[in-house]
Amino acid sequence: MTSRDAAKKRSLAYAHMRNCNLCPRMCGVNRYETTGMCLIGDKVKVNVIAPHFGEEPCIQGHNGSGAVFMSGCNLRCVFCQNYDISHRRNGMDLTPEELAEWYVKLQEVGRVHNINIVTPEHVVPQVALSILHARDLGLRLPIVYNTSSFDSLASLDLMDGLVDIYLADFKVWQAETSRRLLKADDYAATARESVRAMQAQVGDLCFTADGIAKKGLLVRHLAMPGREAEGAAIMRFLASNVSTDCFVNIMEQYRPDAHVGKKKRGRGGEGVRYDDLNRPVTDAEVSSIRKAAADAGLWRFNESPQHDGFVI
Ligand code: SF4
């Protein structure tokens, strides 16, 4: 990126900070003075910065992924698997410049394979400024944008040229599910548009010679209890509208968390909340999504290879 392009990105990021419509919530607030729905102002709130070994093998590699967990979120998933970080907003406030110094520390001290910004959708201008500053400080690692896909095209445009790998969730398919479980009107409509824009920017996922992700799109879907039909619809969308070579991780580690399974309060308070989600997923549910993905023509999955050779 030329210094002229970098200056344009900086100026655009500052403009967005003063009138934030950078995610589908479209709050229109000046984040130097107040906060919108995400409740995060001009500084990012960061919960954990550390080498992380809970990602896909191609992302975490041998030394870990340099994870930066952002506090807060622009979604309100009732089953949030990261409730303490995303809903409670615990953490330390950092300026983009301080954040950039942490990226360099992860590179120099942690020897990680990438900088993995987890839940960045509501802090995109700050993240853009931090990456630009970190490049000036000598950051050479790929940047991973680890998102729920509840992004706007404007924010993805701001990240264009700054992100190497989009690690994108695709959570649910139906608008009704989105309203009930994510507290957003039509998450899937936004995610469809976002994932296509990410693919247009970085293409299919590609790797270094030793199997570490270098550039491209990786889509994750967390299988949910009783929602395998939505998972199957997402797989068909990826195959027909994104790429049959799309790298996909169908995840089976769902557990009841956040508001799921908590006692109902107030009048009519018998039983637990979101009872239909109050169990792990079954093998049959996960298998049916995997089958739908293969039937649709997808073939690059996050699975162990079937050979005895070296595997990271
Ligand atoms: S990033 Fe935050 S302030 Fe900006 S539009 Fe989204 S929720 Fe509102």
Residues whose N, C-alpha, C, O or C-beta is under 5 A from the ligand:
A	BS01	SF4	C20 N21 L22 C23 R25 M26 C27 G36 M37 C38 N74 E121 H122
